[in-house]
Structures are given as C-alpha cells and as structure tokens.
Amino acid sequence: MHRRTQALRETRLSRIPERPGELHLFRGDLLDLVPGEPGPDAVQRPAGRGPARATIGCTLPEALAQVRKGQRIWFDDGHIGGIVRRCSARRVVVEITDAREGGEKLRADKGINLPDTDLELPALTAQDLQDLDAVARHADLVGLSFAQSAADIRTLREQLAARGAGDLGVILKIETRRGFEQLPQMLLAALAGPAAGVMIARGDLAVECGYERLAEVQEEILWACEAAHLPVVWATQVLETLASTGLPSRAEITDAAMGGRAECVMLNKGPHIVDAMRTLDDILRRMQSHQAKKRPLLRALKAWHLPAGHPGPAPSRVTPPS
C-alpha cells in the first residue's frame, strides 16, 4: 500500500466570526438598523440605566430608505416585533414592543418584515442577475422571492430568455401582502411561460397578513392556483418540532395533513429530518383517500374582487375576513 504525500498549501482567512452574532432583546430596548454591514454583535442590557441599544445591518438599504416613523417592523418570522421611532438616511431606530417576558434572541441572518411599508424595489437585484448566470446553466427551476407583480414575472422571464434558459421552470414565492393582492395578475403572467408554480411561504406571509388571517389566505391561494392549473408548494415550519427535536406537536401533525391539498410539501432541515420525512410520507398517504372523499367545496373567491364600476383588471385591496 503506497502512501501519497501532498504538498501543503497555505491561504489566509479573514472576517470569519468566532460564532454567529446574537442579540438578546427585551421589550423597550432600542435597535438601530443601518445599511450594509452589521454593527456590534451584542449589547448587554444595562441594569437600571434605561433600555439597551444595539446596531444591526440591513443587506437591502433600499428597503430602509422607504421606512417611515410609526410603522411596524418584525424580525425572524414574527418572533420579535417593534415600532419605528426615528428615521434618517443613515439609521432607523426601532423600539422593541413584541417579545416574550424573558426576552428573545435575535441571531444572525434572520429576515426582516415591513408589513406597513409599500416597498418599491426592483424584482431582481444586481446579485440576482449575477446568480442567474449560474442558474441558467445548471438549475431545473428558479424561485422568485417576494414576487409582487406581473412585471416581476415578465422581468425574470426576459432575463432567463436572454441567457438561453427561457424554458426554465419558475416558482413564485408568495410571502408579502402585496404579492397576495397581485396574485391573479401574476398567475396570468406565469401561465405565459412553459412551466410555473407557486410557493405559499407561510412564515413571512403570516407576519405580513396577520396570523389570524393565514388559514384563510393560504386557502384562497390554493383555490386560485387550482383554477389556474398551477402546482403549489406548501412551505414553512412543516413538522418543524419533529425535525428539530424528534417529537412532533399534535397541531403540526394536523398542519402537515392539510399540506396534502398542495402538490408539494417542503420540510426544513434539522437533526431529525429523516424521521420527519418518514412521518410526512405516512401522513400524506393516509390522507389521500380522505381527501378524495371529502374534497372541499370551493366557494366564490372574495380576496380579489373588482369594485363596482371598475374598468380594469387590477384587484382591490385585501378584504377583511367575513
């Protein structure tokens, strides 16, 4: 048996944190959002000297520029909430108003939701356009995050066609209130391409539309996509407790069973992901016969109705639940 020897090579590593940044935030704390790179990883809560204050970075500065005082802001799929108290070109000051009694941990790379802000952002960022070069060469489909208008779909299709990948499948990720409101137009735009589907990104969507409305919203998305003959991906926190701890909650078993209404159910990673996959497969197989026998009756959709006398195809704002 011969032993191979390889020459040692050296390289320099830089800007790698010892561990991911983490903040422990309490109600009443102040959080500064700045464009670009994040600030300090953590700030200790001072004893008896007023609220703590920390700084984090936002990787989408264009969004921060459109935030206004008094608007709500949520972090980490709604685990932490706050109100914008001050705005400037360089900083947005947020007061934490929603957190558990013992505080909440905000870890690095968590999402930010701005449900009160009408964001006017390009469908594809400069980084997206760069990534599409690799996507066009190697991928079977591409997911359009935060899809908000038919123009977003057309822009993506044009960019794919320019790269010789016009037949690539497109998944519209519905994760904002505006995306839900514009869903009919986006479905029509998607149908103009060779292959498309819709993902109900329930984490962001619940924060944007309100948790109490999520069940109704995801139901109407399923109905609209069935009418358009487009497949649906049921996503976010499916069997999450099982995947992370090995033991599911009763509520998430029922939620996973409801996922059988979609064509695809997405699981998140976790140390017990294989068990979660087996459990999901068992649940969906058992529910197939029940779902065939108890097919829901689709009542008239109400979320996208035209006001009286309205001449055009644009939908109205989301109506409150009846």
For each residue, the residues with C-beta under 8 A, 3 or more apart:
1:
2:
3:
4:
5:
6:
7:
8:
9:
10:
11:
12:
13: 16
14:
15:
16: 13
17: 20 21 41
18:
19: 22
20: 17 107 108 109
21: 17 38 41 42 107 108
22: 19 41 42 105 106 107 108
23: 31 41 42 43 54 56 105 106
24: 42 45 103 104 105 106
25: 29 31 52 54 80 96 99 103 104 105 106
26: 29 45 51 52 96 99 103
27: 96 97 98 99
28: 51 95 96
29: 25 26 45 51 52 53 54 95 96
30: 51 52 53 54 85 93 94 95 96
31: 23 25 53 54 55 56 82 93 94 95 96
32: 39 53 54 55 56 91 92 93 94
33: 55 56 57 58 64 91 92 93 94 112
34: 39 55 56 57 58 64 90 91 92
35: 57 58 61 64 90
36: 57 58 59 61
37: 57
38: 21 41 55 56 57 108
39: 32 34 54 55 56 57
40: 43 54 55
41: 17 21 22 23 38
42: 21 22 23 24 54
43: 23 40 52 53 54
44: 52
45: 24 26 29 51 52
46: 49 50 52
47:
48:
49: 46
50: 46
51: 26 28 29 30 45 95
52: 25 26 29 30 43 44 45 46
53: 29 30 31 32 43
54: 23 25 29 30 31 32 39 40 42 43
55: 31 32 33 34 38 39 40
56: 23 31 32 33 34 38 39 106
57: 33 34 35 36 37 38 39
58: 33 34 35 36 61 63 64 112
59: 36
60: 63 64 121 125
61: 35 36 58 64 65
62: 65 66 121
63: 58 60 66 67 112 114 117 119 121
64: 33 34 35 58 60 61 67 92
65: 61 62 89
66: 62 63 117 118 119 120
67: 63 64 71 73 84 87 92 114 117
68: 71 84 87 117
69: 84 85 86 87
70: 83 84
71: 67 68 83 84 114 116 117
72: 81 82 83 84 114 115 116
73: 67 81 82 83 84 94 112 113 114
74: 77 78 80 81 82 98 112 113 114 115 207
75: 79 80 81 82 106 110 111 112 113
76: 79 80 104 106 107 110 111
77: 74 110 111 113 203 204 206 207 236
78: 74 81 113 203 206 207 211
79: 75 76 99 104
80: 25 74 75 76 96 98 99 104 106
81: 72 73 74 75 78 96 97 98 99
82: 31 72 73 74 75 94 95 96 97 98
83: 70 71 72 73 94 95 97
84: 67 68 69 70 71 72 73 87 92 93 94
85: 30 69 93 94 95
86: 69 91 92 93
87: 67 68 69 84 91 92 93
88: 91 92
89: 65
90: 34 35
91: 32 33 34 86 87 88
92: 32 33 34 64 67 84 86 87 88
93: 30 31 32 33 84 85 86 87
94: 30 31 32 33 73 82 83 84 85
95: 28 29 30 31 51 82 83 85
96: 25 26 27 28 29 30 31 80 81 82 99
97: 27 81 82 83
98: 27 74 80 81 82
99: 25 26 27 79 80 81 96 103 104
100: 103 104
101:
102:
103: 24 25 26 99 100
104: 24 25 76 79 80 99 100
105: 22 23 24 25
106: 22 23 24 25 56 75 76 80 110
107: 20 21 22 76 110
108: 20 21 22 38
109: 20
110: 75 76 77 106 107
111: 75 76 77 203 204
112: 33 58 63 73 74 75
113: 73 74 75 77 78 204 207 208
114: 63 67 71 72 73 74 117 119
115: 72 74 177 207 208 209
116: 71 72
117: 63 66 67 68 71 114
118: 66 178
119: 63 66 114 178
120: 66
121: 60 62 63 146
122: 125
123: 144 147 148 149 151 152 155 156
124: 128 129 132 155 156 159
125: 60 122 128 129
126: 129 130
127: 130 131
128: 124 125 131 132
129: 124 125 126 132 133 159
130: 126 127 133
131: 127 128 134 135
132: 124 128 129 135 136 142 159 160 163
133: 129 130 136 137 163
134: 131 137 138 139
135: 131 132 138 139 142 165 168
136: 132 133 139 160 163 164 165 168
137: 133 134 165
138: 134 135
139: 134 135 136 142 168
140: 168 169
141: 168 169 170 171 195 197
142: 132 135 139 156 160 168 169 170 171
143: 170 171 173 199
144: 123 147 152 153 156 170 171 172 173
145: 173 175
146: 121 173 175 176 179 204
147: 123 144 152 153 172 173 174 179 186
148: 123 152 176 178 179 182
149: 123 152 153 178 182 185 186
150: 153 154 182 185 186 188 189
151: 123 154 155 189
152: 123 144 147 148 149 155 156 186
153: 144 147 149 150 156 157 170 172 186 189 190 193
154: 150 151 157 158 189
155: 123 124 151 152 158 159
156: 123 124 142 144 152 153 159 160 170
157: 153 154 160 161 166 170 192 193
158: 154 155 161 162
159: 124 129 132 155 156 162 163
160: 132 136 142 156 157 163 165 166 168 170
161: 157 158 164 165 166
162: 158 159
163: 132 133 136 159 160
164: 136 161
165: 135 136 137 160 161 168
166: 157 160 161 193 194
167: 194 195
168: 135 136 139 140 141 142 160 165 195
169: 140 141 142 194 195 196 197
170: 141 142 143 144 153 156 157 160 190 193 195 196 197
171: 141 142 143 144 196 197 198 199 233
172: 144 147 153 179 186 190 196 197 198 199
173: 143 144 145 146 147 179 199 201
174: 147 179 180 183 198 199 200 201 205 221
175: 145 146 179 201 203 204 205 208
176: 146 148 179 180 204 205 208
177: 115 180 181 208 209 318
178: 118 119 148 149 181 182
179: 146 147 148 172 173 174 175 176 182 183 186
180: 174 176 177 183 205 208 209 217 221 303 318
181: 177 178 303 304 315 317 318
182: 148 149 150 178 179 185 186 315
183: 174 179 180 186 187 198 221 224 304
184: 187 188 224 304 313 315
185: 149 150 182 188 189 313 314 315
186: 147 149 150 152 153 172 179 182 183 189 190
187: 183 184 190 191 198 224 225 228 230
188: 150 184 185 191 192 228
189: 150 151 153 154 185 186 192
190: 153 170 172 186 187 193 196 198 228 230
191: 187 188 196 228 230
192: 157 188 189
193: 153 157 166 170 190 196
194: 166 167 169
195: 141 167 168 169 170
196: 169 170 171 172 190 191 193 230
197: 141 169 170 171 172 230 231 232 233 263 264
198: 171 172 174 183 187 190 221 225 230 231 232 233
199: 143 171 172 173 174 232 233 235 266
200: 174 205 218 221 222 232 233 234 235 236 262
201: 173 174 175 204 205 235 236
202: 205 206 214 218 234 235 236 237
203: 77 78 111 175 206 207 236 237
204: 77 111 113 146 175 176 201 207 208 236
205: 174 175 176 180 200 201 202 208 209 214 217 218
206: 77 78 202 203 209 210 211 214
207: 74 77 78 113 115 203 204
208: 113 115 175 176 177 180 204 205
209: 115 177 180 205 206 213 214 217 318
210: 206 213 214
211: 78 206 214
212: 321
213: 209 210 216 217 321
214: 202 205 206 209 210 211 217 218
215: 218 219
216: 213 219 220 321
217: 180 205 209 213 214 220 221 303
218: 200 202 205 214 215 221 222 234
219: 215 216 222 223
220: 216 217 223 224 301 302 303
221: 174 180 183 198 200 217 218 224 225 232
222: 200 218 219 225 226 232 261 262
223: 219 220 226 227 298 301
224: 183 184 187 220 221 227 228 301 304
225: 187 198 221 222 228 230 231 232
226: 222 223 229 298
227: 223 224
228: 187 188 190 191 224 225
229: 226
230: 187 190 191 196 197 198 225
231: 197 198 225 262 263 264
232: 197 198 199 200 221 222 225 261 262 263 264
233: 171 197 198 199 200 262 263 264 265 266
234: 200 202 218 238 258 259 261 262 264 265 266
235: 199 200 201 202 238 265 266
236: 77 200 201 202 203 204 266 268
237: 202 203 240 252 255 268
238: 234 235 252 255 256 259 265 266 267 268 280
239: 242 243 248 252 253 256 267 276 279 280
240: 237 243 244 252 268 270
241: 244 245 247 248 249 252
242: 239 245 246 247 248 252 270 272 275 276 279
243: 239 240 267 268 269 270 271 272 273 275 276
244: 240 241 270 271 272
245: 241 242 272
246: 242 271 272 275
247: 241 242
248: 239 241 242 252 253 276 279
249: 241 252 253
250: 253 254
251: 254 255
252: 237 238 239 240 241 242 248 249 255 256
253: 239 248 249 250 256 257 283
254: 250 251 257 258
255: 237 238 251 252 258 259
256: 238 239 252 253 259 265 279 280 283 284
257: 253 254 260 283 284 287
258: 234 254 255 261
259: 234 238 255 256 262 265 280 284
260: 257 265 283 284 287 288 291
261: 222 232 234 258 291 296
262: 200 222 231 232 233 234 259 265
263: 197 231 232 233
264: 197 231 232 233 234
265: 233 234 235 238 256 259 260 262 280 284
266: 199 233 234 235 236 238
267: 238 239 243 273 276 277 280
268: 236 237 238 240 243
269: 243 273
270: 240 242 243 244 273 276
271: 243 244 246
272: 242 243 244 245 246 275 276
273: 243 267 269 270 276 277
274: 277 278
275: 242 243 246 272 278 279
276: 239 242 243 248 267 270 272 273 279 280
277: 267 273 274 280 281
278: 274 275 281 282
279: 239 242 248 256 275 276 282 283
280: 238 239 256 259 265 267 276 277 283 284
281: 277 278 284 285
282: 278 279 285 286
283: 253 256 257 260 279 280 286 287
284: 256 257 259 260 265 280 281 287 288
285: 281 282 288
286: 282 283 289 290
287: 257 260 283 284 290 291
288: 260 284 285 291 292
289: 286 292 293
290: 286 287 293 294
291: 260 261 287 288 294 295
292: 288 289 295
293: 289 290
294: 290 291
295: 291 292
296: 261
297:
298: 223 226
299:
300:
301: 220 223 224 304 305
302: 220 305 319 322
303: 180 181 217 220 315 318 319
304: 181 183 184 224 301 315 316
305: 301 302 315 316 319
306: 310 313 315 316
307: 310 316
308:
309:
310: 306 307 314 316
311:
312:
313: 184 185 306
314: 185 310
315: 181 182 184 185 303 304 305 306
316: 304 305 306 307 310 319
317: 181
318: 177 180 181 209 303
319: 302 303 305 316
320:
321: 212 213 216
322: 302
